[in-house]
Amino acid sequence: MPDPSPDSAARAGPRSRLPGPLLLVTDRLGATRPLTETVAAFLGAGGSWVWFRDRDLPRDERRRLAERVAERVFAEGGTLTIGSDLDLAAELGADGVHLGGGHGDRIGAARNRLGTRALIGLSAHSSTETAEAAARGADYATLSPIFPSASKPGYGPALGPDAIRTAPGLPIVALGGVTADTVGACRAAGAAACAVMGAVMSAPDPGTATRRLLEAWNRAQ
């Protein structure tokens, strides 16, 4: 049977459910422990979805680190998303890929490469961009920055939770400044999940930080 065209592959999404309410975005430079230990703590505390980012590394170094992270994630039955790199995602047998803003035209190619069940995400910074992600067949979009964030200084002022309410068309993963104090507001505004980096990566105890985030999410039901 021939491979689907990019357009038909894009129409295979989106999924109806995301892997969990927390998406851990890796940042080895901001982590208080070795990255694999932080990922293991997150998974051990109830997290299930990891976005391997760390895109500043040379390709071979990034692949070696990604392999170690993937081993941890898969051993715990978690879901692994790779930032931007389709080749690396395919090599690792990752569950999906997260594409940067403005790369919605790569969604079809991602599904062709990774399979129609791959989890494809797209970065967005406005309701217009989330609408584009939905139209192109993404499974979800990260919307950022929802709150002030040191990791997202170049995208203008914080959007606030109301931006989640008005984002059309597909599951929204709130990103930017999400903490145990703000995760509930994201869920109340309609977020399908929250992406966290510093709240777990830079925590003295990543496992405890993860549990607090999940407890706050659950209280917002």
Residue pairs with C-beta under 8 A, 6 or more apart in sequence:
3 112
4 12
4 111
4 112
4 116
5 108
6 107
6 108
6 109
6 111
6 112
7 108
8 108
9 107
9 108
9 111
9 112
9 116
9 137
10 107
10 108
10 111
10 136
10 137
11 137
12 111
12 116
12 137
13 107
13 111
13 116
13 120
13 137
13 138
13 139
14 134
14 137
14 138
14 139
14 140
14 170
14 171
15 119
15 139
15 140
18 49
18 119
18 139
18 140
18 171
18 173
18 192
18 193
19 48
19 49
19 78
19 79
19 95
19 119
20 47
20 48
20 49
20 79
20 193
21 187
21 192
21 193
21 194
21 214
21 217
22 42
22 47
22 48
22 49
22 193
22 194
22 195
22 196
22 210
22 213
22 214
22 217
23 49
23 50
23 51
23 81
23 142
23 173
23 193
23 194
23 195
23 196
24 39
24 42
24 47
24 49
24 50
24 51
24 195
24 196
24 197
24 200
24 201
24 210
25 51
25 53
25 175
25 195
25 196
25 197
25 201
26 35
26 38
26 39
26 50
26 51
26 52
26 53
26 54
26 69
26 197
26 201
27 53
27 54
27 151
27 197
27 198
27 201
28 34
28 35
28 54
28 65
30 197
30 198
30 201
30 202
31 38
31 201
31 202
31 206
32 38
32 201
32 202
32 203
32 204
32 206
33 41
33 206
35 54
35 65
35 68
35 69
36 68
36 69
36 72
38 200
38 201
38 206
39 50
39 69
39 72
39 73
40 72
40 76
41 205
41 206
41 207
41 210
42 50
42 200
42 206
42 207
42 210
43 50
43 72
43 73
43 76
43 78
44 76
44 207
45 206
45 207
45 208
45 210
45 211
45 214
46 210
46 211
46 214
47 78
47 200
47 210
47 214
48 76
48 77
48 78
48 79
49 78
49 79
49 81
49 193
50 69
50 73
50 78
50 79
50 80
50 81
51 81
51 82
51 83
51 98
51 195
52 65
52 66
52 69
52 70
52 80
52 81
52 82
52 83
52 94
53 83
54 62
54 65
54 66
54 83
55 62
55 83
55 84
57 65
62 85
62 88
63 88
63 91
66 82
66 88
66 92
67 92
69 80
70 80
70 92
70 93
70 94
73 79
73 80
74 80
74 93
79 95
79 96
79 119
80 92
80 94
80 95
80 96
81 94
81 95
81 96
81 97
81 98
81 119
81 121
82 88
82 89
82 92
82 94
82 96
82 97
82 98
83 97
83 98
84 97
84 98
84 99
84 100
84 103
85 97
86 97
86 106
86 109
86 110
86 113
86 114
88 94
89 96
89 97
89 110
89 113
89 114
89 118
90 113
90 114
94 114
95 118
95 119
96 110
96 114
96 118
96 119
96 120
96 121
96 139
97 110
97 114
97 118
97 119
97 120
97 121
98 120
98 121
98 122
98 123
98 142
99 106
99 107
99 110
99 120
99 121
99 122
99 123
99 138
100 122
100 123
101 122
101 123
101 124
101 125
101 129
103 122
104 122
104 132
104 133
104 136
104 138
105 136
107 120
107 122
107 136
107 137
107 138
108 137
110 118
110 120
111 118
111 120
111 137
114 120
119 139
119 140
120 137
120 138
120 139
121 138
121 139
121 140
121 141
121 142
121 173
122 129
122 133
122 136
122 138
122 140
122 141
122 142
123 129
123 141
123 142
123 144
124 130
124 132
124 133
124 141
124 142
124 143
124 144
124 167
125 143
125 144
125 145
125 155
125 156
125 159
126 159
126 163
127 163
127 166
127 167
127 168
129 141
130 141
130 143
130 167
130 168
130 169
130 170
130 172
131 167
131 168
131 169
133 140
133 141
133 169
133 170
134 141
134 168
134 169
134 170
135 169
138 170
139 170
139 171
140 170
140 171
140 172
140 173
140 192
140 193
141 167
141 170
141 171
141 172
141 173
142 172
142 173
142 174
142 175
142 195
143 159
143 163
143 164
143 167
143 172
143 173
143 174
143 175
144 152
144 155
144 159
144 174
144 175
144 176
144 195
145 152
145 155
145 158
145 159
145 175
145 176
145 177
146 158
146 159
146 160
146 161
146 163
146 164
146 174
146 175
146 176
146 177
146 178
146 182
146 186
147 158
147 160
147 176
147 177
147 178
147 179
147 182
148 158
148 176
148 177
149 158
149 176
149 177
149 198
150 198
151 176
151 197
151 198
152 175
152 176
152 177
155 176
158 176
158 177
159 176
161 174
161 185
161 186
161 188
161 189
162 189
164 172
164 174
164 186
164 189
164 190
164 191
165 189
165 190
167 190
171 192
171 193
172 190
172 191
172 192
173 191
173 192
173 193
173 194
173 195
174 183
174 186
174 189
174 191
174 193
174 194
174 195
175 194
175 195
178 186
178 194
178 195
178 196
178 199
178 213
179 196
179 199
179 213
180 199
180 209
180 212
180 213
180 215
180 216
181 216
183 194
183 196
183 213
183 216
183 217
183 220
184 216
184 217
184 219
184 220
185 220
186 194
187 194
187 217
187 220
187 221
188 220
194 213
194 217
196 213
199 209
199 213
200 206
200 209
200 210
200 213
203 209
